[in-house]
């Protein structure tokens, strides 16, 4: 959510800042801006509303030669998407002169900004924006001015400016990842983090800063990931990290391994389309090295709990947001069926505040693609405070949740750039299937059943490849239903959460209202929506509830509603009732969501294309939601 880039070094900064912002587009934004320290020491800023291309046009028309700069893509939280609300924000007061003026970019939310703003206004400060970020900039300006007046600040000492920033951060309540630069100070930047990620790329005579590693590929293979309550003083040749409680610390330099071409569309029109087609390989990566035929179980070494500890677990809590919550629902069904363990699924945003009674023998899993989702991170922290072991199912190595959880399982799905999650969802379901097998074999699942489960998992990627072959048929269906204003997605058992996910995909990228429901619940309200203009997408499998869901389908047809059936079996009854049938491979019922969701992803994608929507960057959404 939002993107930060920064540069200090030997080259002109404009190219890195712009290209870095382009690589962060997937995070979601509605405005963008850059700021430079010019060669004469003055700050100069460029900001625009809309896409980064608008900002680039402005910068190309009015270039600013500089070797230090910061940039930002903003996703509106406080105040509308306007140029005045776009970052970077200035800190300054006309009565105090210009020597300590500064520019600041910020991700996160400052919860007590209104109180701080009122305090600053009483001191004569004025504000040009509605943002919480400008309050931080002005508070830092005032702190520096007061230190200078008291003789406590050496203008040639970056450590003194870092001290001022530390004092400001102590007054903030909320989350931040921020980078600051100063008028007349072309030789250093300051960066700080609490709850919102920041990484520093280590170069030769130059340093790079970003809110995630994407802008750093091809620039450096060494990064420093700041952790909460750290401030970094960054010059072209050095990086000094200061921890709030312990002072200067030696930063850990990690190797940046992911190649740059993962952030290109590689011949596909959109990242989302590419990532839909990457699902077979992502599934293979999720299970690679994790299946043990000798013991008919899964190998999950990252759980960091002993076998006796795991055997003592009596309940699982799965928590996540959005698509991750949908995968958790499927995981609940699988784990309860295969391992006979009670499972609860909680919205992370609710779990943090609901304060439910949780037994001591409960294990909490946070499910997240980015590993930075604020609600999920907060929920895990709350569970940790209460003494429960917390594990993560996560795609982003080195993310906040991956570091703070007691252990976990990586998806290994590779970077997912499209805002609407696809391969992360199917990878999460597969990892939850591994977890079900692991706990099942630890309890009651027989050796033979464990081997059958392994066979199904090993065949799954090829079955998803077959499901991708429905695309041409789906293009025709998308053309027919592109003008719908409401769509119902209906399924039972394992395919109910899949219906939720299909509806979410359509809402996210085509802006058509869609609802996912258990098919049997349709008659308790949603059936009122059914008419000749409201298509219903039925998800049907060969399981125990086949006859039941066919009855639900007939209820829709009796009211004139068009029916699109996604199914692994076709019989004369379905051929008679459904207007369109999409046939997918038949797999074990608990894994049917992985196959059946593929045409739903493609349907949403092609409807969005026909409606002229921005598939990879849907309005109002962000890839990594780092605010509550």
CORTA-V437479 format. One record per pair of residues at least 4 apart in sequence whose ideal C-beta (glycine too) atoms are under 6 Angstrom apart, sorted by the first residue. I is the first residue (numbers start at 1). J is the second residue. D is the distance in Angstrom with one decimal. If there is no record, write none. Layout:
BEGIN
I&J&D  I&J&D
END
This chain:
BEGIN
1&27&5.9  1&75&5.2  1&622&4.0  1&624&5.4  1&625&5.3  1&626&4.6  2&73&5.9  2&74&5.7  2&75&5.0  2&107&4.4  3&24&3.1  3&27&5.0  3&73&4.2  3&211&5.2  4&72&5.7  4&105&5.3  4&107&5.9  4&179&5.9  4&211&4.2  5&17&5.3  5&20&3.6  5&21&5.9  5&71&4.5  5&210&5.2  5&215&5.4  6&70&4.5  6&179&4.7  6&189&5.7  6&209&3.4  7&13&4.3  7&16&4.8  7&69&5.7  7&208&5.8  8&68&4.6  8&189&5.5  8&207&5.5  8&236&5.2  9&205&5.9  9&206&2.4  9&236&4.7  10&205&5.1  10&206&5.6  13&17&5.6  13&66&5.3  13&67&5.9  13&69&3.9  16&20&5.7  17&34&5.4  17&69&5.4  17&71&4.2  18&56&5.5  20&215&3.2  21&32&5.9  21&52&5.0  21&71&5.3  21&73&5.6  22&52&5.6  23&214&4.3  23&215&4.8  23&263&5.8  24&73&5.8  25&617&5.9  26&417&4.3  26&623&4.9  27&622&5.6  27&623&4.8  27&624&5.5  28&75&5.0  28&621&5.3  28&622&3.0  28&623&5.9  29&73&3.5  29&74&5.7  29&75&5.3  30&76&5.4  30&81&3.7  31&49&4.7  31&74&4.7  31&81&5.2  31&86&3.9  32&52&5.1  32&55&4.5  32&73&4.8  33&47&3.5  33&72&5.6  33&86&4.6  33&87&5.3  33&88&5.6  34&46&5.1  34&71&4.5  35&45&4.4  35&70&5.6  35&88&4.1  35&103&4.2  36&44&5.4  36&64&4.5  36&66&3.7  36&69&4.3  37&66&5.9  37&68&4.8  37&181&5.8  37&186&4.5  38&42&4.9  38&44&5.5  38&66&5.7  41&184&4.0  43&103&5.3  43&183&5.3  44&64&4.9  46&58&5.2  46&59&5.2  47&83&5.1  47&86&4.1  48&54&4.3  48&55&4.5  48&58&5.6  49&81&5.6  49&83&5.7  50&54&4.7  68&186&5.1  70&88&5.7  70&105&5.2  70&179&5.1  70&181&5.9  72&87&3.7  72&105&4.0  74&86&5.5  74&87&5.5  75&622&5.0  76&81&4.9  77&109&5.9  77&627&5.9  78&130&5.7  78&131&4.8  78&132&4.9  79&85&4.2  79&130&3.0  79&131&5.4  84&128&5.5  84&129&5.0  85&129&4.7  85&130&5.8  85&131&5.4  87&105&4.6  88&103&4.3  88&105&4.9  89&104&5.6  89&133&5.1  89&134&4.3  89&137&4.7  90&103&5.7  91&102&4.6  91&137&3.5  91&138&5.0  91&140&5.4  91&141&3.4  92&101&4.0  92&141&5.6  93&125&5.9  96&145&5.0  98&183&5.9  100&144&4.7  100&145&5.8  101&183&4.1  102&180&5.7  102&182&4.8  103&181&5.7  104&137&4.3  104&178&6.0  104&180&4.8  105&179&5.3  106&133&4.2  106&176&5.8  106&178&4.3  107&177&4.4  107&196&4.4  107&211&5.8  108&175&3.6  108&176&4.3  108&196&4.1  109&174&4.9  109&175&5.9  109&627&4.8  110&132&4.0  110&172&5.4  110&174&4.4  111&173&4.8  111&174&4.1  112&173&4.3  113&117&5.8  113&132&3.7  113&135&4.4  116&135&5.1  116&139&5.8  117&135&4.8  120&125&4.0  120&138&5.2  121&125&5.9  125&138&5.0  127&134&5.6  129&134&4.8  139&168&5.2  140&168&4.8  143&164&4.7  143&167&5.6  143&168&5.4  144&164&4.8  147&152&4.3  147&153&3.9  147&164&5.7  148&153&4.6  153&160&4.7  154&160&5.1  158&188&4.5  158&233&4.8  162&190&5.8  162&231&5.3  162&233&5.3  165&190&5.5  165&231&6.0  175&194&5.9  175&195&3.4  175&196&5.0  176&194&5.4  176&196&5.8  177&193&4.9  177&196&3.5  177&197&6.0  177&198&4.5  177&211&6.0  178&192&5.5  179&189&6.0  179&191&4.8  179&209&5.6  180&190&4.5  181&189&5.2  187&235&5.9  188&233&6.0  188&235&4.9  189&234&4.6  191&198&5.6  191&209&5.7  191&232&4.5  192&231&4.6  193&198&4.7  193&226&4.2  193&230&5.9  194&228&4.9  194&229&5.9  196&626&5.0  197&211&5.9  197&372&5.6  198&226&4.7  199&210&5.7  199&213&5.6  199&223&4.9  199&225&5.1  200&209&5.5  200&224&4.4  200&239&5.9  201&208&3.4  201&216&4.1  201&219&5.7  201&220&4.2  201&223&5.5  202&220&5.8  202&222&4.2  203&207&5.8  203&220&4.9  205&236&5.6  206&236&5.7  207&234&5.1  208&216&5.5  208&219&5.6  210&215&4.4  210&216&5.9  213&256&5.8  214&263&5.8  216&220&5.7  217&260&4.0  218&260&4.6  221&256&4.9  222&253&5.2  223&254&5.5  223&256&5.0  224&251&4.5  224&253&5.9  225&398&5.6  226&230&4.7  229&244&3.9  230&241&5.5  230&243&5.5  231&242&4.8  232&239&5.9  232&241&5.1  233&240&4.4  234&239&5.4  241&249&5.4  241&251&4.5  242&248&5.5  243&249&4.8  258&262&5.6  262&414&5.9  262&415&4.9  265&271&5.9  265&274&5.6  268&273&4.5  268&274&3.9  269&273&5.8  270&615&4.6  270&616&5.1  271&275&6.0  271&417&4.0  271&418&4.2  271&616&4.9  272&418&3.6  272&420&5.8  272&605&5.9  272&615&5.2  272&616&5.7  275&416&5.7  275&418&5.5  275&422&4.8  275&423&4.8  276&422&5.0  276&601&5.1  278&282&5.5  278&423&5.2  279&423&4.8  279&426&5.1  279&464&5.3  280&461&4.2  280&464&4.9  280&465&4.7  282&413&4.2  282&423&4.3  282&427&5.0  283&430&5.4  283&460&5.7  283&461&4.3  284&288&6.0  284&461&4.9  285&412&4.2  286&411&5.8  286&427&4.7  286&430&4.5  286&431&5.6  287&291&5.9  287&457&5.5  290&298&5.4  290&299&5.3  290&434&5.6  291&454&5.1  292&297&5.2  292&299&5.1  296&447&4.7  296&450&3.1  296&451&4.8  297&438&6.0  297&441&3.9  297&450&5.8  298&434&4.3  298&437&4.7  298&438&4.2  300&409&5.9  300&438&5.5  302&407&5.3  302&408&5.5  302&409&5.6  303&407&4.8  304&406&5.8  304&407&3.2  305&309&4.3  305&310&5.2  312&361&5.6  313&361&5.6  313&363&4.7  314&361&4.0  315&342&4.8  315&359&5.9  315&362&4.6  316&341&5.9  316&343&4.7  316&363&5.4  317&344&5.1  317&362&6.0  317&364&4.6  318&328&3.9  318&331&5.6  318&345&4.9  318&365&5.0  319&346&4.6  319&348&4.6  319&351&5.2  319&366&5.6  319&379&5.1  320&324&3.1  320&325&4.6  320&328&5.1  320&348&5.8  320&367&3.8  320&376&5.9  321&325&5.8  321&348&5.2  321&373&5.6  321&375&5.5  323&421&4.3  323&425&5.0  324&367&4.2  324&368&5.6  326&497&4.9  326&500&5.1  326&501&4.3  327&425&5.6  327&428&3.8  327&429&5.1  328&345&4.6  328&367&5.3  329&345&5.4  329&497&3.7  330&429&5.3  330&497&4.8  330&593&5.2  331&335&5.8  331&432&3.3  332&343&4.3  332&345&4.9  333&494&5.4  334&338&5.8  334&433&5.8  334&436&4.3  334&590&4.6  335&339&5.3  335&341&5.7  335&343&5.0  335&436&4.5  336&343&5.4  338&436&4.2  338&440&4.2  339&436&5.6  339&439&3.7  339&440&3.9  339&443&5.6  340&444&5.9  341&439&5.6  346&351&4.1  348&375&4.1  348&376&4.2  348&379&4.1  349&375&4.1  350&354&5.2  351&379&4.3  352&378&4.7  352&379&4.7  352&382&5.1  358&362&4.9  362&388&5.6  363&389&5.5  364&383&4.5  364&388&5.2  364&390&4.7  365&391&5.1  365&393&5.9  366&376&4.7  366&380&4.6  366&392&5.1  366&401&5.7  367&393&4.6  367&428&5.9  368&373&4.8  368&376&4.9  368&394&5.4  368&401&5.6  369&395&4.8  369&416&6.0  369&421&5.7  369&424&4.0  370&396&5.4  370&624&4.1  371&394&4.4  371&396&3.9  371&399&2.5  371&401&4.3  371&402&4.9  372&399&5.5  372&400&5.4  372&624&4.9  372&626&5.3  373&625&5.5  374&626&5.1  374&627&5.7  374&628&5.2  375&628&5.8  377&400&5.7  377&401&5.3  380&390&4.5  383&388&4.5  383&390&5.3  384&390&5.4  389&406&5.0  390&405&5.1  390&406&5.4  391&405&5.5  391&407&5.0  391&408&4.5  392&401&4.9  392&402&5.6  392&405&3.9  392&408&3.5  393&409&5.2  393&431&5.4  394&401&5.7  394&402&4.9  395&411&4.2  395&413&5.2  395&424&5.5  401&405&5.8  409&431&5.2  411&427&4.2  413&423&5.0  413&424&5.5  413&427&4.3  416&423&6.0  416&424&5.0  418&616&4.9  419&618&5.7  419&621&5.1  419&623&4.9  420&505&5.7  420&508&4.6  420&509&5.1  421&425&5.2  422&601&5.1  423&427&5.9  426&594&4.9  429&593&5.9  429&594&5.4  436&440&5.8  437&453&5.1  440&445&3.5  441&445&5.1  441&450&5.1  445&449&5.2  445&450&5.5  456&588&4.3  456&591&5.9  460&591&5.8  463&585&4.2  463&587&5.4  463&595&5.4  464&595&6.0  466&585&4.9  467&584&4.8  467&595&5.0  467&598&4.1  470&474&5.5  470&582&5.4  470&599&5.0  471&602&5.3  474&599&5.6  474&602&4.6  474&603&5.3  474&606&6.0  475&606&5.3  477&580&5.3  478&482&5.9  478&603&5.9  478&606&3.7  478&607&4.6  478&610&5.9  481&535&5.3  482&607&5.2  482&610&4.3  482&611&5.9  484&535&5.6  486&513&5.1  486&529&5.8  486&534&4.8  487&514&4.4  487&535&5.4  488&515&5.7  488&536&4.3  489&499&3.9  489&502&4.6  489&503&4.3  489&516&4.4  489&537&4.8  490&499&5.7  490&517&5.6  490&519&4.1  490&522&6.0  490&536&5.9  490&538&5.3  491&495&3.2  491&496&4.7  491&498&5.6  491&499&3.9  491&539&3.7  492&496&5.8  492&519&5.0  492&545&4.5  492&549&5.1  493&545&5.6  494&589&6.0  494&590&5.9  494&592&5.7  494&593&5.4  495&539&3.9  496&518&4.6  498&539&5.6  498&593&4.2  498&596&5.5  498&597&5.3  499&516&4.0  499&539&5.6  500&516&3.6  501&597&5.8  502&600&3.4  503&514&3.9  503&515&5.7  503&516&3.8  505&601&5.8  505&604&3.8  506&510&5.4  506&512&5.4  506&514&4.3  506&604&4.5  507&514&5.1  508&618&5.3  509&604&5.6  509&608&4.2  509&613&5.8  509&615&5.4  509&618&4.9  510&607&4.6  510&608&4.1  510&611&5.5  510&613&5.7  517&521&5.2  517&522&5.6  517&526&5.4  519&549&5.0  519&552&4.1  522&526&4.9  522&527&5.0  523&527&5.2  529&534&5.5  530&534&5.6  530&556&5.5  530&559&4.6  530&561&4.2  532&560&4.5  534&561&5.7  535&562&4.4  535&564&5.9  536&556&4.9  536&561&5.3  536&563&5.4  537&564&4.7  538&553&5.4  538&565&5.0  539&566&5.2  539&596&5.4  540&549&5.5  540&565&5.8  540&567&4.1  541&568&5.4  541&592&4.8  542&568&5.9  542&569&5.0  543&589&4.7  545&549&5.7  553&577&5.7  556&561&4.2  556&563&5.9  557&577&5.4  562&579&4.9  563&578&4.8  563&579&5.3  564&580&4.6  565&574&6.0  565&578&4.0  565&581&4.9  566&582&4.7  566&596&5.4  566&599&5.4  568&584&5.5  568&586&3.8  570&574&5.6  570&581&6.0  574&578&5.4  582&599&4.8  584&595&5.0  584&596&5.6  585&595&5.5  587&591&4.7  587&592&5.7  587&595&5.5  592&596&5.5  593&597&5.7  599&603&6.0  608&613&4.2  608&615&5.1
END
